[in-house]
Amino acid sequence: MLKNDSIGVTDNFFRFGGYSLLTVRLFSRIDRDMGVRLPISLLFDAPTVRDLARVIHKGISPSIIVPIRPQGKLAPIFLVQSYLLYSAMLEIVEADRPIYGVREMGDEREPMTMEERARKFAREILAVHGSGPLYLAGWCAAGTLTVEIARQLRETGRQVGLVALFDAERPGFTLPKGLGPWTSRFWKKTVFHIKRLRRKPWEDKVTYISEALARNWDWAVESYYMANYRTMMWLQKSLGLSLSEAAFNNVYASMSAIHDLSVRPYPGKLSLFRAADVPNFAEMDATLGWSAVAQGGVEVNFVPGDHVSMFKKPYNRSLAQRLQQGLRESEAATLYS
């Protein structure tokens, strides 16, 4: 899978070129061949063959809170789900700030509403950081849960500073009807990518096309899986197919969470970091619908890169600068509040 025959049982998956899509394939194969369903984020806790074998053999139940970088003197930031960003955040968040992941577990049996899931995660966060300000971040579909956790934490009287949303749309947000049919939007996106291809050297064109196709394929599979959750789960149970939620981004583990579009008003400001290197429509709401939720307004930051490359070099430098600036401003506001 990593195309390296020299890897041993104690070698770290990520240090030998492991990345998000390989992680999905690895855990899908474990599910298919061994009948063991594990949360993909577990690879951060157990990045070696020996560590994974120990977890599988002993049936260890990993914690909901993932210590991505527990050391640091500053107030921690909690990354809600978004497990594909765990390693990337080490280069984006300043070195003296602890980073924790908050993940759902792959063995969930009973459906949970968005509010119930947020309450569960909020308790886990408070168990790790019981006093002082809190900072939260969520990518893509995890944005909704991130905002709900922040809202519940504020209800308990906790001070919540920066709430960062990375390329996340509010549930139910749609493009204005004035943009025309989907064919018109598809054509605009096609023109966008053609212009980008023209500026790239020949050796980079094939890579660009293959990566774009892979992203759209993953998006199509995840969208179909989530839209037809009951059917896919029935196929898994009836035919023994390897269609684990873990293989499709661990976004939400139940129908109630997938289709819960009732985002409550958030009594504060949200910080939205949007990818700039994607097709944008002039008529689109720059806040991606969050202005209807955030009572303190939405600060929109456009950063270089697309939905994925914004977290990678060289684009991650800009995101790091903007995010760290937002964290510093939030901390300053906390001191004088």
C-alpha contacts under 8 A as a table, 3 or more apart, distances in Angstrom:
res1	aa1	res2	aa2	distance
1	M	4	N	7.96
1	M	22	L	7.32
2	L	16	F	7.18
2	L	17	G	6.86
2	L	18	G	6.86
4	N	7	I	6.23
7	I	11	D	6.16
8	G	11	D	5.41
8	G	49	V	7.78
9	V	48	T	6.05
9	V	49	V	4.72
9	V	50	R	5.27
10	T	48	T	5.33
10	T	49	V	6.43
10	T	50	R	6.08
10	T	51	D	7.93
11	D	15	R	7.77
11	D	16	F	7.88
11	D	47	P	7.83
11	D	48	T	5.54
11	D	49	V	7.54
12	N	15	R	5.40
12	N	16	F	6.71
12	N	47	P	5.21
12	N	48	T	5.02
13	F	16	F	5.59
13	F	17	G	6.98
13	F	18	G	5.35
13	F	47	P	5.31
13	F	48	T	5.99
14	F	17	G	5.43
14	F	18	G	4.41
14	F	19	Y	6.73
14	F	47	P	7.19
15	R	18	G	6.93
18	G	22	L	6.21
18	G	23	T	6.98
19	Y	22	L	5.52
19	Y	23	T	6.14
20	S	23	T	5.04
20	S	24	V	6.47
20	S	84	L	5.71
21	L	24	V	5.13
21	L	25	R	6.38
22	L	25	R	5.02
22	L	26	L	6.02
23	T	26	L	5.08
23	T	27	F	6.29
23	T	40	I	6.86
23	T	43	L	7.88
24	V	27	F	5.44
24	V	28	S	6.02
24	V	40	I	6.93
24	V	246	A	7.62
24	V	247	A	5.31
24	V	248	F	7.67
25	R	28	S	5.07
25	R	29	R	6.12
25	R	247	A	7.51
26	L	29	R	5.23
26	L	30	I	6.34
27	F	30	I	4.91
27	F	31	D	6.08
27	F	37	R	7.70
27	F	38	L	7.05
27	F	40	I	6.44
27	F	246	A	7.69
27	F	247	A	7.01
28	S	31	D	5.05
28	S	32	R	6.09
28	S	242	S	6.72
28	S	243	L	7.94
28	S	244	S	7.36
28	S	246	A	7.81
28	S	247	A	5.89
29	R	32	R	4.97
29	R	33	D	5.80
29	R	34	M	7.88
30	I	33	D	5.39
30	I	34	M	5.38
30	I	35	G	6.86
30	I	36	V	6.29
30	I	37	R	7.41
31	D	34	M	5.64
31	D	35	G	4.72
31	D	36	V	4.79
31	D	37	R	5.13
31	D	38	L	7.59
31	D	242	S	6.53
31	D	244	S	7.61
32	R	35	G	5.64
32	R	36	V	7.75
32	R	241	L	7.58
32	R	242	S	5.38
36	V	56	I	7.55
37	R	106	G	6.52
37	R	107	D	7.28
37	R	244	S	7.23
37	R	246	A	7.66
38	L	42	L	7.08
38	L	105	M	7.80
38	L	106	G	5.57
38	L	107	D	7.55
38	L	246	A	7.07
39	P	42	L	5.58
39	P	104	E	7.66
39	P	105	M	5.88
39	P	106	G	4.85
39	P	246	A	5.65
39	P	250	N	7.59
40	I	43	L	6.10
40	I	83	Y	7.64
40	I	246	A	6.00
40	I	247	A	7.62
40	I	250	N	7.89
41	S	44	F	5.77
41	S	45	D	7.59
41	S	83	Y	5.51
41	S	84	L	7.81
41	S	103	R	7.31
42	L	45	D	5.21
42	L	46	A	6.12
42	L	62	P	7.22
43	L	46	A	4.81
43	L	47	P	4.85
43	L	48	T	7.96
43	L	52	L	7.60
44	F	47	P	5.55
44	F	66	V	7.87
44	F	68	I	7.63
44	F	86	Y	7.86
45	D	66	V	7.29
46	A	49	V	7.86
46	A	51	D	4.79
46	A	52	L	5.41
46	A	55	V	7.90
47	P	51	D	6.64
47	P	52	L	7.12
48	T	51	D	5.18
48	T	52	L	6.26
49	V	52	L	5.22
49	V	53	A	6.03
50	R	53	A	5.10
50	R	54	R	6.18
51	D	54	R	5.17
51	D	55	V	6.39
52	L	55	V	5.11
52	L	56	I	6.21
53	A	56	I	5.14
53	A	57	H	5.88
54	R	57	H	5.15
54	R	58	K	5.91
54	R	60	I	7.97
55	V	58	K	5.47
55	V	59	G	5.56
55	V	60	I	5.04
55	V	61	S	7.86
56	I	59	G	5.17
56	I	60	I	6.99
63	S	66	V	6.74
64	I	102	V	5.79
64	I	103	R	5.28
64	I	104	E	6.39
64	I	105	M	6.93
64	I	121	F	7.85
64	I	124	E	7.25
65	I	100	Y	6.52
65	I	101	G	5.64
65	I	102	V	4.87
65	I	103	R	6.57
65	I	124	E	6.85
65	I	125	I	7.39
66	V	100	Y	5.40
66	V	101	G	4.61
66	V	102	V	6.23
66	V	103	R	7.46
67	P	70	P	5.32
67	P	99	I	6.72
67	P	100	Y	4.84
67	P	101	G	6.52
68	I	86	Y	6.68
68	I	87	S	7.80
68	I	90	L	7.95
68	I	98	P	7.78
68	I	99	I	5.42
68	I	100	Y	5.13
68	I	101	G	6.43
69	R	90	L	7.59
69	R	98	P	5.24
69	R	99	I	4.92
69	R	100	Y	6.60
70	P	98	P	4.78
70	P	99	I	6.04
70	P	100	Y	6.88
71	Q	96	D	7.22
71	Q	97	R	7.20
71	Q	98	P	5.31
72	G	76	P	7.99
72	G	95	A	7.26
72	G	96	D	4.33
72	G	97	R	4.83
72	G	98	P	5.09
73	K	96	D	5.82
73	K	97	R	6.32
73	K	98	P	7.62
74	L	96	D	6.09
74	L	97	R	4.82
74	L	98	P	6.98
75	A	97	R	6.28
75	A	98	P	6.96
75	A	132	G	7.25
75	A	133	P	6.49
75	A	134	L	6.68
75	A	135	Y	7.61
76	P	97	R	5.64
76	P	98	P	4.57
76	P	99	I	5.68
76	P	100	Y	7.32
76	P	129	H	7.98
76	P	134	L	6.59
76	P	135	Y	6.51
77	I	97	R	7.36
77	I	98	P	6.48
77	I	99	I	5.20
77	I	100	Y	6.44
77	I	134	L	6.62
77	I	135	Y	4.59
77	I	136	L	5.47
77	I	137	A	7.22
78	F	99	I	6.01
78	F	100	Y	4.83
78	F	101	G	5.64
78	F	102	V	6.65
78	F	125	I	7.84
78	F	134	L	7.90
78	F	135	Y	6.23
78	F	136	L	4.84
78	F	137	A	6.23
79	L	82	S	6.76
79	L	86	Y	7.88
79	L	99	I	7.36
79	L	100	Y	6.09
79	L	101	G	4.71
79	L	102	V	5.98
79	L	136	L	6.02
79	L	137	A	4.88
79	L	138	G	5.78
80	V	101	G	6.02
80	V	102	V	4.78
80	V	103	R	6.52
80	V	136	L	7.16
80	V	137	A	6.12
80	V	138	G	5.14
80	V	139	W	7.87
80	V	142	A	6.53
80	V	145	L	7.56
80	V	146	T	6.03
81	Q	101	G	6.66
81	Q	102	V	5.42
81	Q	103	R	4.67
81	Q	104	E	6.92
81	Q	138	G	6.99
81	Q	142	A	6.28
81	Q	250	N	7.60
81	Q	251	V	7.29
82	S	85	L	5.80
82	S	86	Y	7.38
82	S	138	G	6.27
82	S	139	W	5.61
82	S	140	C	7.86
82	S	142	A	6.57
83	Y	86	Y	5.37
83	Y	101	G	7.25
83	Y	103	R	7.45
84	L	87	S	7.46
84	L	88	A	7.98
85	L	88	A	5.02
85	L	89	M	5.99
85	L	311	F	7.68
86	Y	89	M	5.58
86	Y	90	L	7.24
86	Y	101	G	7.10
87	S	90	L	5.64
87	S	91	E	7.82
88	A	91	E	5.82
88	A	92	I	6.69
88	A	311	F	6.23
88	A	312	K	7.08
89	M	92	I	4.78
89	M	93	V	5.75
89	M	99	I	7.96
89	M	311	F	7.89
90	L	93	V	5.90
90	L	94	E	7.80
90	L	95	A	7.48
90	L	99	I	7.88
91	E	94	E	7.39
91	E	95	A	7.97
91	E	316	N	7.88
91	E	320	A	7.58
92	I	311	F	7.85
92	I	316	N	6.58
92	I	317	R	7.18
92	I	319	L	6.95
92	I	320	A	4.38
92	I	321	Q	7.94
92	I	323	L	7.75
92	I	324	Q	7.97
93	V	97	R	6.90
93	V	99	I	7.98
93	V	320	A	6.30
93	V	323	L	7.44
93	V	324	Q	6.51
94	E	97	R	5.79
94	E	324	Q	6.81
95	A	98	P	7.81
102	V	121	F	7.02
102	V	125	I	7.90
104	E	250	N	7.38
104	E	253	A	7.90
105	M	108	E	6.05
106	G	245	E	7.37
106	G	246	A	6.47
106	G	250	N	7.91
106	G	253	A	7.81
108	E	111	P	7.72
108	E	253	A	7.14
111	P	253	A	7.43
111	P	254	S	5.17
111	P	255	M	7.23
111	P	256	S	6.59
111	P	257	A	7.84
112	M	115	E	7.99
112	M	116	E	5.85
112	M	117	R	6.00
112	M	254	S	6.60
112	M	256	S	6.47
112	M	257	A	6.47
113	T	116	E	5.16
113	T	117	R	6.15
113	T	256	S	5.42
113	T	257	A	5.14
113	T	260	D	7.29
114	M	117	R	5.18
114	M	118	A	6.09
114	M	145	L	6.78
114	M	148	E	7.77
114	M	256	S	7.45
114	M	257	A	5.17
114	M	260	D	6.59
115	E	118	A	5.14
115	E	119	R	6.14
115	E	148	E	7.07
116	E	119	R	5.09
116	E	120	K	6.26
117	R	120	K	5.15
117	R	121	F	6.28
118	A	121	F	5.11
118	A	122	A	5.94
118	A	145	L	6.34
118	A	146	T	7.92
118	A	148	E	6.14
118	A	149	I	4.86
118	A	152	Q	7.49
119	R	122	A	5.05
119	R	123	R	6.31
119	R	149	I	6.83
119	R	152	Q	6.96
120	K	123	R	5.38
120	K	124	E	6.58
121	F	124	E	5.09
121	F	125	I	6.23
121	F	149	I	7.14
122	A	125	I	5.08
122	A	126	L	6.23
122	A	149	I	5.88
122	A	152	Q	7.26
122	A	153	L	6.44
123	R	126	L	5.19
123	R	127	A	6.22
124	E	127	A	5.08
124	E	128	V	6.63
125	I	128	V	5.33
125	I	129	H	6.19
125	I	130	G	7.90
126	L	129	H	5.02
126	L	130	G	4.80
126	L	131	S	7.85
127	A	130	G	5.86
129	H	132	G	7.53
131	S	158	R	7.88
132	G	158	R	7.73
132	G	159	Q	6.97
133	P	158	R	7.10
133	P	159	Q	4.91
133	P	160	V	5.60
133	P	161	G	6.37
133	P	334	T	7.74
134	L	158	R	7.77
134	L	159	Q	6.33
134	L	160	V	4.81
134	L	161	G	5.93
134	L	162	L	7.80
135	Y	160	V	6.07
135	Y	161	G	5.44
135	Y	162	L	5.20
135	Y	163	V	6.01
136	L	146	T	6.76
136	L	150	A	7.25
136	L	161	G	7.99
136	L	162	L	6.53
136	L	163	V	4.89
136	L	164	A	6.23
137	A	143	G	7.64
137	A	146	T	6.52
137	A	163	V	5.70
137	A	164	A	4.49
137	A	165	L	5.73
137	A	166	F	7.52
138	G	141	A	7.95
138	G	142	A	5.19
138	G	143	G	4.87
138	G	145	L	7.99
138	G	146	T	5.72
138	G	164	A	6.51
138	G	165	L	5.17
138	G	166	F	6.14
138	G	168	A	7.85
139	W	142	A	5.41
139	W	143	G	5.78
139	W	165	L	5.91
139	W	166	F	4.54
139	W	167	D	6.30
139	W	168	A	6.01
140	C	143	G	5.84
140	C	165	L	7.56
140	C	166	F	6.13
140	C	167	D	5.40
140	C	168	A	4.08
140	C	169	E	6.87
141	A	144	T	6.59
141	A	168	A	6.14
141	A	169	E	7.28
141	A	251	V	6.51
142	A	145	L	5.47
142	A	146	T	6.18
142	A	168	A	7.52
142	A	251	V	6.61
143	G	146	T	5.00
143	G	147	V	6.30
143	G	165	L	5.68
143	G	166	F	7.52
143	G	168	A	5.50
143	G	169	E	7.28
143	G	170	R	7.51
144	T	147	V	5.37
144	T	148	E	6.38
144	T	170	R	6.58
144	T	171	P	7.12
144	T	263	V	7.11
145	L	148	E	5.07
145	L	149	I	6.10
146	T	149	I	5.25
146	T	150	A	6.27
146	T	163	V	7.73
146	T	165	L	7.98
147	V	150	A	5.08
147	V	151	R	6.16
147	V	163	V	7.31
147	V	266	Y	7.14
148	E	151	R	5.00
148	E	152	Q	6.25
148	E	263	V	7.30
148	E	264	R	7.33
148	E	266	Y	7.80
149	I	152	Q	5.20
149	I	153	L	6.13
150	A	153	L	5.12
150	A	154	R	6.25
150	A	160	V	6.63
150	A	163	V	7.41
151	R	154	R	5.24
151	R	155	E	6.33
151	R	266	Y	5.78
151	R	267	P	7.22
152	Q	155	E	4.93
152	Q	156	T	6.56
153	L	156	T	5.27
153	L	157	G	6.79
153	L	158	R	5.59
153	L	159	Q	7.68
153	L	160	V	7.18
154	R	157	G	5.09
154	R	158	R	5.05
154	R	159	Q	6.22
154	R	160	V	6.36
155	E	158	R	7.30
160	V	163	V	7.68
161	G	327	L	7.88
161	G	330	S	5.59
161	G	331	E	7.26
161	G	334	T	7.49
162	L	269	K	7.80
162	L	270	L	7.12
162	L	271	S	7.02
162	L	326	G	6.92
162	L	327	L	6.18
162	L	330	S	5.92
163	V	269	K	7.51
163	V	270	L	5.42
163	V	271	S	5.97
164	A	270	L	6.44
164	A	271	S	4.83
164	A	272	L	5.95
164	A	273	F	7.19
164	A	323	L	7.94
165	L	168	A	5.81
165	L	270	L	7.43
165	L	271	S	6.11
165	L	272	L	4.81
165	L	273	F	6.06
166	F	272	L	6.09
166	F	273	F	4.88
166	F	274	R	6.23
167	D	272	L	7.01
167	D	273	F	5.89
167	D	274	R	4.72
167	D	275	A	6.37
167	D	307	H	6.59
168	A	272	L	7.58
168	A	274	R	7.88
168	A	288	L	7.45
169	E	173	F	6.46
169	E	288	L	5.11
169	E	289	G	6.55
169	E	290	W	7.35
170	R	173	F	5.48
170	R	288	L	6.28
170	R	289	G	5.27
170	R	290	W	5.68
171	P	261	L	5.26
171	P	262	S	7.96
171	P	263	V	7.58
172	G	261	L	6.32
173	F	288	L	6.64
173	F	289	G	5.59
175	L	179	L	7.15
175	L	284	M	6.18
176	P	179	L	5.90
176	P	283	E	6.99
176	P	284	M	6.76
177	K	180	G	6.00
177	K	181	P	7.97
178	G	283	E	7.88
179	L	184	S	7.64
179	L	185	R	7.37
179	L	281	F	7.92
179	L	283	E	7.27
180	G	183	T	7.95
180	G	184	S	6.11
180	G	185	R	7.39
181	P	184	S	5.56
181	P	185	R	6.94
182	W	185	R	5.11
182	W	186	F	6.00
183	T	186	F	4.95
183	T	187	W	6.13
184	S	187	W	5.15
184	S	188	K	6.37
185	R	188	K	5.10
185	R	189	K	6.27
186	F	189	K	5.17
186	F	190	T	6.18
187	W	190	T	4.98
187	W	191	V	6.22
188	K	191	V	5.20
188	K	192	F	6.20
188	K	279	P	7.29
189	K	192	F	4.97
189	K	193	H	6.35
189	K	279	P	5.72
190	T	193	H	5.29
190	T	194	I	6.18
191	V	194	I	5.07
191	V	195	K	6.22
192	F	195	K	5.39
192	F	196	R	6.47
192	F	278	V	7.80
192	F	279	P	6.28
193	H	196	R	5.02
193	H	197	L	6.13
194	I	197	L	5.07
194	I	198	R	6.31
195	K	198	R	5.26
195	K	199	R	6.78
196	R	199	R	5.44
196	R	200	K	6.75
197	L	200	K	5.28
197	L	205	K	6.12
197	L	208	Y	7.66
198	R	201	P	7.88
200	K	204	D	6.12
200	K	205	K	6.26
201	P	204	D	5.53
201	P	205	K	6.58
202	W	205	K	5.26
202	W	206	V	7.54
203	E	206	V	6.68
203	E	207	T	7.62
204	D	207	T	5.27
204	D	208	Y	6.13
205	K	208	Y	5.10
205	K	209	I	6.22
206	V	209	I	5.20
206	V	210	S	6.10
207	T	210	S	5.22
207	T	211	E	6.07
208	Y	211	E	5.30
208	Y	212	A	6.13
209	I	212	A	5.14
209	I	213	L	6.14
210	S	213	L	5.16
210	S	214	A	6.11
211	E	214	A	5.03
211	E	215	R	6.18
212	A	215	R	5.21
212	A	216	N	6.28
213	L	216	N	5.20
213	L	217	W	6.00
214	A	217	W	5.06
214	A	218	D	6.13
215	R	218	D	5.23
215	R	219	W	6.15
216	N	219	W	4.96
216	N	220	A	6.05
217	W	220	A	5.07
217	W	221	V	6.17
218	D	221	V	5.21
218	D	222	E	6.08
219	W	222	E	5.23
219	W	223	S	5.97
220	A	223	S	5.14
220	A	224	Y	6.12
221	V	224	Y	5.23
221	V	225	Y	6.03
221	V	248	F	7.84
222	E	225	Y	5.03
222	E	226	M	6.07
222	E	248	F	5.66
222	E	249	N	7.60
223	S	226	M	5.25
223	S	227	A	6.00
224	Y	227	A	5.10
224	Y	228	N	5.93
225	Y	228	N	5.26
225	Y	229	Y	5.49
225	Y	232	M	6.50
225	Y	248	F	7.79
226	M	229	Y	5.03
226	M	258	I	6.96
228	N	231	T	5.46
228	N	232	M	6.19
229	Y	232	M	5.24
229	Y	233	M	6.14
229	Y	255	M	6.77
230	R	233	M	5.18
230	R	234	W	6.09
230	R	255	M	7.81
231	T	234	W	5.06
231	T	235	L	6.23
232	M	235	L	5.10
232	M	236	Q	6.23
232	M	243	L	7.00
233	M	236	Q	4.96
233	M	237	K	6.26
233	M	243	L	7.28
234	W	237	K	5.21
234	W	238	S	5.84
235	L	238	S	5.15
235	L	239	L	5.50
235	L	240	G	7.13
235	L	241	L	6.56
236	Q	239	L	5.65
236	Q	240	G	4.96
236	Q	241	L	4.54
236	Q	242	S	6.29
236	Q	243	L	5.82
236	Q	244	S	7.77
237	K	240	G	5.43
237	K	241	L	7.30
238	S	241	L	8.00
243	L	247	A	6.95
244	S	247	A	5.48
244	S	248	F	7.28
245	E	248	F	5.35
245	E	249	N	7.14
245	E	250	N	5.69
245	E	253	A	6.66
246	A	249	N	5.96
246	A	250	N	4.94
247	A	250	N	7.18
248	F	251	V	7.47
250	N	253	A	6.76
252	Y	255	M	7.89
252	Y	257	A	5.95
252	Y	258	I	5.79
253	A	257	A	7.14
253	A	258	I	7.68
254	S	257	A	5.45
254	S	258	I	6.28
255	M	258	I	4.98
255	M	259	H	6.12
256	S	259	H	5.58
256	S	260	D	5.87
257	A	260	D	5.18
260	D	263	V	7.96
263	V	293	V	7.20
264	R	293	V	6.75
265	P	292	A	7.72
265	P	293	V	4.57
265	P	294	A	6.11
265	P	295	Q	6.76
266	Y	269	K	7.75
266	Y	293	V	5.73
266	Y	294	A	4.90
266	Y	295	Q	5.94
266	Y	296	G	7.90
267	P	294	A	6.39
267	P	295	Q	5.18
267	P	296	G	6.31
268	G	294	A	5.97
268	G	295	Q	5.57
268	G	296	G	4.28
268	G	297	G	7.16
269	K	294	A	5.77
269	K	295	Q	6.72
269	K	296	G	4.22
269	K	297	G	5.03
269	K	298	V	5.70
269	K	299	E	7.45
270	L	290	W	7.95
270	L	294	A	6.32
270	L	296	G	7.46
270	L	297	G	6.59
270	L	298	V	4.87
270	L	299	E	6.32
271	S	298	V	5.77
271	S	299	E	4.79
271	S	300	V	6.16
271	S	301	N	7.54
272	L	287	T	7.09
272	L	298	V	6.80
272	L	299	E	5.99
272	L	300	V	4.83
272	L	301	N	6.06
273	F	300	V	6.06
273	F	301	N	4.76
273	F	302	F	5.88
273	F	303	V	6.77
273	F	319	L	7.89
274	R	300	V	7.17
274	R	301	N	6.04
274	R	302	F	4.79
274	R	303	V	6.13
275	A	278	V	6.53
275	A	302	F	5.83
275	A	303	V	5.38
275	A	304	P	6.06
275	A	305	G	5.60
275	A	306	D	4.92
275	A	307	H	5.73
275	A	310	M	6.44
276	A	302	F	5.32
276	A	303	V	5.45
276	A	304	P	5.24
276	A	305	G	6.05
276	A	306	D	6.53
277	D	304	P	5.97
277	D	305	G	4.92
277	D	306	D	5.01
278	V	305	G	7.76
278	V	306	D	5.76
278	V	307	H	7.89
280	N	284	M	7.41
281	F	284	M	5.38
284	M	288	L	7.52
285	D	288	L	5.34
285	D	289	G	6.49
286	A	289	G	7.88
286	A	300	V	7.17
287	T	290	W	5.43
287	T	291	S	5.97
287	T	298	V	6.59
287	T	299	E	7.97
287	T	300	V	6.45
288	L	291	S	7.78
289	G	292	A	6.05
289	G	293	V	7.71
290	W	293	V	5.16
290	W	294	A	6.13
290	W	298	V	6.90
291	S	294	A	5.45
291	S	295	Q	7.61
291	S	297	G	6.13
291	S	298	V	5.96
292	A	295	Q	7.77
294	A	297	G	5.22
294	A	298	V	6.45
301	N	322	R	7.63
303	V	310	M	6.96
303	V	315	Y	7.69
303	V	318	S	6.28
303	V	319	L	6.01
304	P	310	M	6.00
304	P	315	Y	5.55
304	P	318	S	6.98
304	P	319	L	7.82
305	G	308	V	7.37
305	G	309	S	5.08
305	G	310	M	4.24
305	G	311	F	7.92
305	G	315	Y	5.85
306	D	309	S	5.21
306	D	310	M	5.50
307	H	310	M	6.26
308	V	311	F	6.12
308	V	312	K	7.48
309	S	312	K	4.98
309	S	313	K	7.55
309	S	315	Y	6.82
309	S	316	N	7.79
310	M	313	K	7.89
310	M	315	Y	5.24
310	M	316	N	5.53
310	M	319	L	7.05
311	F	315	Y	6.62
311	F	316	N	4.74
311	F	319	L	7.33
312	K	315	Y	5.82
312	K	316	N	5.05
313	K	316	N	5.31
313	K	317	R	7.07
314	P	317	R	6.17
315	Y	318	S	5.87
315	Y	319	L	7.00
316	N	319	L	5.02
316	N	320	A	5.92
317	R	320	A	5.05
317	R	321	Q	6.24
318	S	321	Q	5.17
318	S	322	R	6.28
319	L	322	R	5.21
319	L	323	L	5.96
320	A	323	L	5.22
320	A	324	Q	5.88
321	Q	324	Q	5.33
321	Q	325	Q	6.02
322	R	325	Q	5.16
322	R	326	G	6.20
323	L	326	G	5.05
323	L	327	L	6.23
324	Q	327	L	5.00
324	Q	328	R	6.17
325	Q	328	R	5.12
325	Q	329	E	6.18
326	G	329	E	5.15
326	G	330	S	6.07
327	L	330	S	5.03
327	L	331	E	6.15
328	R	331	E	5.09
328	R	332	A	6.18
329	E	332	A	5.06
329	E	333	A	6.18
330	S	333	A	5.13
330	S	334	T	6.25
331	E	334	T	4.96
331	E	335	L	6.41
332	A	335	L	5.22
332	A	336	Y	6.63
333	A	336	Y	5.38
333	A	337	S	6.01
334	T	337	S	5.20
